[in-house]
């Protein structure tokens, strides 16, 4: 007689999770598993990094350790999986689109479960208003440490370790602090707050134990009093989503609906969080030097030589004179030395100095230069650059260059954006690197490579940091060095355009901007979308691609306008501090207006609020001003689109005399009618000492003409020189 083995009874977890439909983002075998591989990357669209969600994580620590997949937490396991599943559904149920967004919310929900278990609540259905107030109070006081009393738990755990009551799991590399200790606290990997890590650091030092791979000598607990609103909103959103998705979580619905909608959650944060401040733009001079240096490399013959030589060295060939020539040429350009060693590590054996290896020269420096140039002249963001594919630059039948790019902000669609020869050259170099490394393993993305040492892990922010140091980008005025980051890429083009005449020594950058000058005015950017649609108005171009293209052009225009406002603020504040003299008719008028308006505000304001009043007055004036450096670089034009500005603009008055066109019908200044003499007498013109190199060059030309053999030319040249010297004399007494 055969014994028939009975199947294991189905649990409630299996019954609920087992009925969920398959979704393309799930890359595992079954949703019943405790590990979910998730990839939201779409074919021919963005490059998204896969993530792995774990549902076997610690919930309660020592001495009663338990994990999420233990039987007692079955309801929480179901809730965790349902929330992750629902979060990636289409709106209005779902609220996330990428795998990278799911992981952080999963961690927040796990911390909510840990808090609830710590409070002795066996399910969401037992959560009430008092519990929500307790969560918020603890969170406001000390974040995760406050929610779970982690420092107290850490001190008890250390005492147990010292007494022998707890035997620590051993780390393969003999580190004291590792994932096993975090599990004893009831935490997932890398979740321990700094103020709790400090407890373990002190114990490890006292026992002379190797704490971790990094020594953790500098611990700075978070400033909970200045928590950002976006962070607090995300952490408290667990209550909001548990409430609004109650009908999908019927196995254990939350007992208290803390927020009726997202606005109520946002409003509840008022008074104890800080609004996210806009991050500072990269400084104009350092940004321009960075772009100029990258252009100097990619527009030379160096890239092809670097690719050939470095890959031969990577295959075992000894460095020869050709490598020495390249290294010497780079040093002569003002860049750091390069080691002939082909290695992953920058710190070479028997050396304490950080040295750039030939492998880094290829995959960090050269690739980084290309990325900077593409970003600078196409205004692309980090994710958009990382999503570039081979063949992304094309030339249409009209001869226009286009960059096929993923638009990551708002539109989330692949379209084409206007490109130029510098972008085409940078993409061509990256494609050559890819072609020459395909034998080690072909990759889908333009910034994804392998060599004989394995995968090349190119990440933009670390590469930017390394690149700016290697290029010797100069320090700021206070002696510190600016750390470039990929979120600043969007403004690189705007910074370079707005300040293009202030740094005449940056030859490569200035040459590129002169070539592009017709395409770098705000007026041109306004026309980009329309131009794109005229060139590509056909049935083959998808509606979403057109919308993304228009949005990209508008975004670029916004970046230019933002940098223009930063430029206006710099000029006005420097003038008020006495660091910058405003010359020309418009400059003198502007300075007097600045002094008058600010003084008037301060005279009627009590002392404690003077600073705020000053800032308000300055902001009001700055927001009303326009400033564009004249395309020829001799001065700054402050003519905006207002009728008052246009009625007094010298160029528009000349245009009206010559063509009959009314100034009121013009969108703004017309540089085609704005030569230097017209601008010199215009009430909207400002001259700055930093732009006097234009006038110096004109004086040199006039002096050369004075030596002419023709008397008429000599007479005109003398008159011209006298006029130019009068312009320059305005700044004889300083700035």
C-alpha positions in Angstrom: 0.0 0.0 0.0 1.5 3.4 -1.1 1.4 6.3 1.3 0.2 9.5 -0.4 2.0 12.6 0.9 -0.5 15.4 1.7 0.4 18.8 0.2 1.3 21.5 2.7 -1.8 23.5 3.6 -2.1 26.9 1.8 -1.5 29.8 4.0 -3.3 33.1 3.8 -0.2 34.6 2.3 -0.2 32.0 -0.5 -3.9 32.6 -1.1 -3.7 36.4 -1.4 -0.3 36.8 -3.0 -0.7 33.7 -5.2 -3.7 35.3 -7.0 -1.8 38.5 -8.0 -1.3 38.7 -11.8 2.1 38.7 -13.4 3.6 42.1 -14.2 6.5 42.8 -16.6 8.6 44.5 -13.9 8.8 41.3 -11.9 11.8 39.2 -13.0 11.5 36.3 -10.5 9.8 33.0 -10.7 7.0 33.5 -8.2 5.6 36.4 -6.1 5.4 33.9 -3.2 9.2 34.0 -2.9 10.9 36.2 -0.3 13.1 37.9 -2.8 11.6 40.0 -5.6 13.9 41.0 -8.5 12.4 44.2 -10.1 13.4 45.9 -13.3 11.3 48.7 -14.7 13.4 49.3 -17.8 11.4 49.6 -21.0 12.7 48.4 -24.3 14.2 51.3 -26.4 13.6 53.7 -23.5 15.4 54.6 -20.3 18.2 52.8 -18.6 16.9 51.7 -15.2 18.9 49.9 -12.6 17.3 46.6 -11.4 16.7 46.3 -7.6 16.1 43.4 -5.3 13.4 43.6 -2.6 13.8 41.3 0.3 10.9 40.1 2.5 13.1 38.0 4.8 14.5 41.0 6.7 14.8 41.4 10.5 11.8 43.0 12.3 12.6 42.4 15.9 16.1 42.2 17.3 17.8 40.4 20.2 16.7 38.9 22.6 13.5 37.9 20.7 14.7 38.1 17.2 12.2 37.6 14.4 12.0 38.2 10.7 9.2 39.4 8.4 8.7 36.0 6.9 8.1 34.4 10.3 4.6 33.1 10.9 3.7 35.7 13.5 4.2 38.5 10.9 2.2 36.9 8.1 -0.2 39.8 7.9 2.7 42.3 7.6 4.4 40.1 5.0 1.2 40.2 2.9 0.9 44.0 3.4 4.5 44.6 2.4 4.2 42.6 -0.8 0.8 44.1 -1.7 2.1 47.7 -1.2 5.1 47.0 -3.4 2.9 45.5 -6.1 0.3 48.3 -5.9 2.9 51.0 -5.9 3.9 50.1 -9.5 0.4 49.9 -10.8 -0.9 52.7 -13.0 -2.4 55.8 -11.4 -4.5 56.4 -9.4 -3.6 53.3 -7.4 0.2 53.3 -8.1 2.5 56.2 -7.4 5.9 55.0 -8.5 7.3 54.2 -12.0 10.9 53.1 -11.5 12.5 50.3 -9.5 14.9 52.7 -7.8 11.9 54.4 -6.1 10.4 51.2 -4.7 13.3 50.3 -2.5 13.2 53.4 -0.3 9.5 53.1 0.3 9.9 49.4 1.2 12.5 50.4 3.8 10.1 53.1 5.2 7.3 50.6 5.5 9.6 48.1 7.2 10.5 50.7 9.8 6.9 51.4 10.3 6.3 47.7 11.1 9.3 47.7 13.5 7.9 50.7 15.3 4.4 49.1 15.6 5.9 45.8 16.8 8.0 47.8 19.4 4.8 49.5 20.6 3.2 46.0 21.1 0.6 46.4 18.3 0.0 43.0 16.6 -1.5 44.5 13.4 -2.4 47.6 11.5 -6.0 47.2 12.6 -5.0 48.2 16.1 -3.3 51.5 15.1 -5.3 54.5 16.3 -4.9 58.3 16.6 -2.7 58.1 19.7 -0.3 55.7 18.0 0.0 58.1 15.0 0.8 60.9 17.4 3.4 58.8 19.1 5.0 57.9 15.7 5.2 61.6 14.7 6.5 62.7 18.1 9.3 60.1 18.1 10.2 60.7 14.5 10.4 64.5 15.0 12.6 64.0 18.0 15.2 61.7 16.5 14.2 60.0 13.3 14.7 56.2 13.1 16.6 56.2 16.4 13.7 57.9 18.1 11.1 55.5 16.6 12.9 52.4 17.8 15.0 53.6 20.8 18.0 52.1 19.0 20.7 53.7 21.1 19.3 52.1 24.2 19.1 48.7 22.4 22.7 49.1 21.2 24.0 49.7 24.7 22.2 46.6 26.0 23.5 44.6 23.1 27.1 45.7 23.7 26.7 44.8 27.4 25.5 41.3 26.4 28.4 40.9 24.0 30.9 41.9 26.7 29.3 39.5 29.2 29.3 36.6 26.7 25.5 36.4 26.7 25.6 37.1 22.9 28.0 35.4 20.6 28.5 37.5 17.5 28.2 36.0 14.1 31.7 36.1 12.5 32.4 38.2 9.4 34.6 36.6 6.7 37.0 39.5 6.9 37.0 39.7 10.7 35.1 43.0 10.9 33.4 43.7 14.1 30.4 45.7 12.8 28.5 44.1 10.0 25.0 43.0 8.8 24.8 40.4 11.6 25.0 43.1 14.3 22.4 45.2 12.5 20.1 42.1 12.5 20.5 41.8 16.3 19.1 45.4 16.4 16.2 44.4 14.2 17.5 46.4 11.3 18.2 45.8 7.6 21.7 46.2 6.2 23.2 49.7 6.3 20.3 51.2 8.3 22.0 51.9 11.7 21.9 55.7 12.4 25.2 57.5 13.2 24.4 58.1 16.8 23.9 54.3 17.3 27.0 53.4 15.3 28.9 55.5 17.8 28.1 53.0 20.5 29.7 50.2 18.6 32.6 52.3 17.5 33.5 53.1 21.1 33.3 49.4 22.1 35.4 48.3 19.1 38.1 50.9 20.0 38.2 49.8 23.6 38.6 46.2 22.6 41.0 47.1 19.7 38.8 45.4 17.1 38.8 46.3 13.5 35.4 48.1 13.2 34.7 47.8 9.5 36.4 48.3 6.1 36.2 52.1 6.8 37.2 53.3 10.2 34.1 55.5 10.8 36.1 58.1 12.7 34.0 61.1 11.8 30.4 60.6 13.0 27.9 63.4 12.6 24.4 62.7 13.8 21.6 64.2 11.6 20.3 67.6 12.5 16.7 66.5 13.1 15.6 70.1 13.8 16.3 71.0 10.2 14.8 68.0 8.5 13.8 68.6 4.9 10.1 68.6 4.0 10.6 66.1 1.2 12.2 63.6 3.6 9.6 64.0 6.3 6.8 63.7 3.7 8.3 60.4 2.4 8.7 58.9 5.8 5.2 59.7 7.0 3.6 58.8 3.6 3.4 55.2 4.9 0.4 56.2 6.9 -1.2 57.9 3.9 -0.8 55.0 1.5 -2.0 52.4 4.1 -5.1 54.5 4.6 -5.9 55.2 1.0 -5.3 51.6 -0.1 -7.4 50.1 2.8 -9.8 48.4 0.3 -6.8 46.5 -1.2 -5.5 45.5 2.3 -8.6 43.9 3.7 -6.6 41.2 5.5 -5.3 43.8 7.9 -6.6 47.4 7.2 -5.1 50.2 9.2 -7.4 51.3 12.1 -6.8 55.1 11.6 -6.9 57.2 8.5 -4.3 59.8 9.4 -4.5 61.9 6.1 -7.5 62.3 3.8 -5.2 63.2 0.9 -1.6 64.1 0.0 -2.3 67.8 0.6 -3.3 67.2 4.2 -0.1 65.2 4.7 1.9 68.1 3.3 0.1 70.7 5.3 0.6 68.7 8.6 4.4 69.1 8.2 4.2 72.9 8.5 6.2 74.5 11.3 8.6 71.6 11.9 10.3 70.9 8.6 12.3 73.0 6.1 11.3 73.5 2.5 13.9 72.1 0.2 16.3 74.9 -0.8 17.4 75.0 -4.4 20.9 73.6 -4.6 23.6 76.1 -5.7 24.5 76.2 -9.3 28.1 75.4 -10.2 30.3 78.5 -10.2 30.7 80.1 -13.6 34.5 80.2 -13.8 35.1 76.7 -12.5 32.3 75.3 -14.8 33.8 77.1 -17.8 37.3 75.8 -17.0 35.9 72.3 -16.7 34.1 72.5 -20.1 37.1 74.2 -21.7 39.5 71.5 -20.5 37.2 68.7 -21.7 36.8 70.4 -25.1 40.6 70.8 -25.4 41.0 67.0 -25.0 38.1 65.7 -27.2 38.7 68.1 -30.0 42.3 67.1 -30.4 43.9 63.9 -31.7 44.4 62.6 -28.2 41.2 60.5 -27.8 42.1 58.0 -30.6 45.6 57.7 -29.3 44.5 57.2 -25.7 42.0 54.5 -26.8 44.6 52.6 -28.8 47.5 52.8 -26.4 45.5 52.1 -23.2 43.7 49.1 -24.6 47.0 47.6 -25.9 48.4 48.1 -22.4 45.3 46.5 -20.9 46.0 43.5 -23.0 49.5 43.1 -21.5 51.6 45.2 -23.9 54.4 47.2 -22.2 54.0 51.0 -22.4 56.2 52.5 -25.1 57.2 55.9 -26.3 53.8 56.6 -27.7 52.3 56.4 -24.1 55.1 58.7 -22.9 54.3 61.2 -25.6 50.6 61.2 -24.7 51.3 61.6 -21.0 53.8 64.4 -21.7 51.2 66.2 -23.9 48.6 66.0 -21.2 50.9 67.4 -18.6 51.9 70.3 -21.0 48.1 71.1 -21.2 48.1 71.6 -17.4 46.7 68.3 -16.4 48.0 65.7 -13.9 50.5 62.9 -14.7 49.3 59.5 -15.7 50.9 56.2 -14.6 51.8 53.6 -17.2 50.2 50.9 -14.9 46.9 49.5 -16.3 45.0 48.9 -13.1 41.6 49.3 -11.4 43.2 51.1 -8.5 44.4 54.6 -8.4 46.6 53.9 -5.4 49.6 52.1 -6.8 51.7 49.6 -5.0 54.7 51.0 -3.1 53.2 54.5 -3.4 51.2 56.6 -1.1 50.2 59.1 -3.7 46.9 58.8 -5.6 48.0 58.4 -9.2 45.8 58.2 -12.3 46.3 54.8 -14.0 46.1 54.4 -17.7 42.9 52.5 -17.2 41.4 55.5 -15.4 42.7 57.7 -18.2 40.6 55.8 -20.6 37.4 54.9 -18.7 37.2 57.8 -16.2 39.0 60.8 -17.7 38.3 60.4 -21.4 34.8 59.1 -20.9 34.1 61.8 -18.3 35.3 64.5 -20.7 32.8 63.3 -23.3 30.0 63.2 -20.8 30.7 66.8 -19.7 30.7 68.1 -23.3 27.5 66.2 -24.2 25.9 67.6 -21.0 27.2 71.2 -21.6 25.9 71.5 -25.2 22.7 69.4 -25.0 21.6 70.2 -21.5 20.9 66.6 -20.6 20.5 65.2 -17.1 22.3 62.3 -15.4 19.8 59.5 -16.2 19.4 60.8 -19.8 23.2 60.6 -20.3 23.4 57.1 -18.8 20.6 56.1 -21.1 22.3 57.1 -24.4 22.7 54.3 -26.9 25.2 53.8 -29.8 24.1 55.7 -32.9 22.3 58.3 -30.8 23.6 61.2 -33.0 22.1 61.5 -36.4 22.0 64.1 -39.2 18.8 64.7 -41.0 18.2 65.6 -44.6 18.4 69.3 -43.7 21.9 68.9 -42.3 20.8 69.4 -38.7 22.4 67.2 -36.0 20.1 65.5 -33.5 20.7 63.6 -30.3 18.3 60.8 -29.6 17.7 61.0 -25.9 15.5 59.8 -23.1 13.7 62.7 -21.4 13.6 61.7 -17.8 11.8 64.7 -16.3 8.0 64.7 -16.5 7.6 63.4 -20.0 9.6 60.1 -19.6 9.9 59.4 -23.3 12.6 59.1 -26.0 12.8 61.9 -28.5 15.4 63.9 -30.4 17.1 67.1 -29.1 19.2 69.5 -31.1 22.9 68.7 -31.0 26.1 70.3 -32.4 29.5 69.2 -33.7 31.0 69.0 -30.2 28.3 66.6 -29.0 28.7 64.6 -32.2 32.5 64.3 -31.6 32.0 63.3 -27.9 29.5 60.6 -28.9 31.8 59.4 -31.7 34.7 58.9 -29.1 32.4 56.9 -26.8 31.4 54.7 -29.7 35.0 54.1 -30.6 35.7 53.0 -27.0 32.7 50.7 -27.2 33.7 49.3 -30.6 37.3 48.6 -29.3 36.1 46.9 -26.2 33.3 44.7 -27.7 35.6 41.7 -27.7 35.4 41.7 -23.9 31.6 41.7 -24.0 29.1 43.7 -25.9 26.9 46.1 -24.0 23.6 47.9 -24.8 24.4 51.3 -23.5 26.9 53.9 -24.7 28.4 54.4 -21.2 28.6 50.7 -20.4 32.0 48.9 -21.0 34.0 45.8 -20.2 37.7 45.2 -20.5 40.0 42.3 -19.7 39.7 43.2 -16.0 35.9 42.9 -16.1 33.1 45.4 -15.9 33.9 49.1 -16.0 31.7 50.6 -13.3 31.3 54.2 -14.7 29.2 56.4 -12.6 28.9 60.1 -13.4 29.3 61.7 -9.9 32.5 59.8 -8.9 33.9 60.4 -12.4 33.2 64.1 -12.2 35.0 64.4 -8.8 38.0 62.5 -10.1 38.0 64.4 -13.4 37.8 67.9 -12.0 40.8 67.1 -9.7 42.8 65.6 -12.6 42.1 68.6 -14.8 43.2 70.9 -12.0 40.0 73.0 -12.0 41.0 76.0 -9.9 39.7 76.6 -6.3 37.0 79.0 -5.3 37.8 82.4 -3.8 37.9 80.9 -0.3 40.4 78.3 -1.3 38.0 75.3 -1.3 37.3 73.2 -4.3 33.9 72.9 -5.9 32.5 69.4 -6.1 30.6 69.1 -9.4 27.6 66.8 -9.4 25.4 65.5 -12.2 22.3 67.4 -11.1 24.2 70.6 -12.2 24.5 69.4 -15.8 21.2 71.0 -16.8 22.7 74.4 -16.1 26.2 73.8 -17.7 25.1 75.2 -21.0 23.3 78.2 -19.4 26.4 79.0 -17.3 28.8 78.8 -20.2 26.5 80.9 -22.4 25.8 83.6 -19.9 29.4 84.1 -18.9 31.0 83.4 -22.3 32.8 86.7 -22.6 34.2 86.9 -19.1 36.9 84.3 -19.5 38.6 85.0 -22.8 41.6 82.8 -21.9 39.4 79.7 -22.3 40.1 79.4 -26.0 38.4 76.1 -26.8 35.2 77.0 -25.0 35.0 80.5 -26.5 35.6 79.1 -30.0 32.7 76.6 -29.6 30.4 79.3 -28.2 31.3 81.7 -31.1 30.4 78.9 -33.5 27.2 78.4 -31.7 26.3 82.0 -31.0 23.3 82.0 -33.3 22.1 79.0 -31.4 22.8 80.1 -27.8 20.5 83.1 -27.5 17.3 82.8 -25.5 15.4 83.8 -28.6 16.8 80.8 -30.5 15.9 78.4 -27.7 12.3 79.7 -27.8 12.3 78.7 -31.5 13.9 75.3 -31.0 10.6 73.4 -30.4 8.9 75.0 -33.4 11.9 74.4 -35.6 12.0 70.8 -34.5 8.4 70.3 -35.4 8.7 72.0 -38.8 11.6 69.7 -39.6 9.9 66.6 -38.3 6.2 67.2 -38.7 5.2 63.9 -40.1 3.0 61.0 -39.2 6.0 58.8 -38.2 6.9 61.1 -35.3 4.9 59.9 -32.3 2.8 62.4 -30.4 4.7 61.7 -27.1 8.0 62.2 -28.9 6.9 65.7 -30.1 5.7 66.6 -26.6 8.9 65.5 -25.1 10.9 67.4 -27.7 9.0 70.6 -27.0 9.3 70.1 -23.2 13.1 69.6 -23.6 13.5 72.9 -25.5 11.3 74.7 -22.9 13.4 73.2 -20.1 16.6 74.5 -21.7 15.1 77.9 -22.0 14.1 77.8 -18.3 17.7 76.9 -17.4 19.0 79.9 -19.4 16.5 82.2 -17.7 17.5 80.9 -14.3 21.2 81.5 -15.0 20.4 85.0 -16.3 18.7 85.7 -12.9 21.8 84.4 -11.1 24.0 86.7 -13.3 21.7 89.7 -12.5 22.0 88.9 -8.8 25.8 88.7 -9.0 26.1 92.0 -10.8 23.7 93.9 -8.5 25.1 92.5 -5.2 28.7 93.1 -6.3 27.8 96.7 -7.3 26.2 97.3 -3.9 29.2 95.9 -2.1 31.4 98.3 -4.0 33.2 95.4 -5.8 31.9 96.2 -9.3 31.5 99.5 -11.1 28.6 99.7 -13.5 29.5 101.8 -16.5 27.6 103.2 -19.4 24.4 105.1 -19.4 22.3 102.1 -18.3 25.0 101.1 -15.7 24.9 104.4 -13.9 21.1 104.5 -14.0 20.9 101.0 -12.6 23.4 101.7 -9.8 21.5 104.8 -8.7 18.2 102.9 -8.8 19.7 100.1 -6.7 21.0 102.5 -4.0 17.8 104.6 -4.1 15.3 101.7 -3.8 17.3 99.8 -1.1 17.9 103.0 0.9 14.3 104.0 0.8 13.3 100.6 2.2 15.8 100.6 5.0 15.0 104.2 6.2 11.4 103.2 7.1 12.3 99.8 8.6 13.1 98.9 12.2 16.6 97.6 12.8 15.8 93.9 13.5 14.2 93.4 10.1 16.6 95.5 8.0 18.3 92.5 6.5 15.1 90.9 5.4 13.8 94.2 4.0 17.1 94.6 2.1 16.8 91.1 0.6 13.1 91.7 -0.3 13.9 94.9 -2.0 16.8 93.4 -3.9 14.8 90.4 -4.9 12.0 92.6 -6.2 14.4 94.6 -8.4 16.4 91.6 -9.6 13.3 89.7 -10.7 12.3 92.7 -12.8 15.7 93.0 -14.6 17.0 91.4 -17.7 20.7 91.1 -18.5 22.3 89.5 -21.6 25.9 90.0 -22.7 25.9 91.4 -26.1 26.8 88.8 -28.8 29.9 90.7 -29.6 30.9 90.8 -25.9 31.4 94.5 -25.5 28.7 95.2 -22.9 25.6 94.0 -21.2 22.1 94.6 -22.5 19.3 95.1 -20.0 16.5 95.6 -22.5 13.6 93.3 -21.6 10.2 92.8 -23.3 8.4 95.6 -21.6 7.1 98.4 -23.7 9.0 100.9 -21.5 12.3 99.2 -22.2 11.7 98.8 -26.0 10.7 102.5 -26.4 14.1 103.7 -25.2 16.3 100.9 -26.7 18.9 102.4 -29.1 18.9 99.4 -31.4 15.1 99.4 -31.9 15.1 103.2 -32.5 17.7 102.7 -35.3 15.7 99.8 -36.7 12.6 102.0 -36.8 14.4 104.7 -38.7 15.8 102.3 -41.2 12.9 99.9 -41.7 9.9 101.6 -40.2 9.3 98.7 -37.7 7.7 99.8 -34.5 9.6 99.0 -31.3 6.3 98.0 -29.6 6.0 95.1 -32.0 9.5 93.7 -31.3 10.1 90.9 -28.8 13.1 92.7 -27.3 16.5 94.0 -28.3 17.6 93.4 -31.9 21.3 92.8 -31.9 21.4 93.1 -35.7 21.0 96.9 -35.2 23.1 97.1 -32.0 26.6 98.0 -33.0 29.0 99.2 -30.2 28.3 102.9 -30.9 24.5 102.5 -30.8 24.8 100.5 -27.5 27.3 103.1 -26.0 24.6 105.7 -25.9 21.7 103.4 -25.1 20.0 103.9 -21.7 19.7 100.0 -21.4 23.4 99.4 -21.9 25.8 98.5 -19.0 29.5 98.3 -19.3 31.7 96.2 -17.0 35.4 96.2 -16.5 35.5 92.4 -17.0 34.4 93.0 -20.6 37.0 95.7 -21.4 39.2 93.2 -23.3 36.9 93.7 -26.2 37.6 97.5 -26.2 41.4 96.8 -25.7 41.3 94.7 -28.9 39.5 97.5 -30.7 42.2 100.0 -29.6 44.9 97.7 -30.9 43.1 97.5 -34.3 42.8 101.3 -34.4 46.5 101.8 -33.6 47.3 99.4 -36.5 45.1 101.4 -38.8 46.8 104.6 -37.8 50.0 103.3 -39.5 48.1 103.0 -42.8 49.5 104.7 -45.9 46.1 106.3 -46.7 45.4 109.6 -45.0 41.7 109.0 -44.9 42.1 105.7 -43.0 44.6 107.3 -40.6 42.2 110.2 -39.8 39.3 107.8 -39.2 41.5 105.5 -37.1 42.7 108.4 -34.9 39.1 109.5 -34.3 38.2 105.9 -33.6 41.0 105.5 -31.1 40.0 108.7 -29.3 36.4 107.4 -29.0 37.6 104.0 -27.6 39.9 105.7 -25.1 37.0 107.7 -23.8 35.1 104.4 -23.2 38.1 102.9 -21.4 38.6 106.0 -19.3 35.4 105.4 -17.5 37.2 102.6 -15.5 40.5 104.4 -14.9 39.6 105.0 -11.2 39.0 101.3 -10.5 36.2 98.8 -11.2 
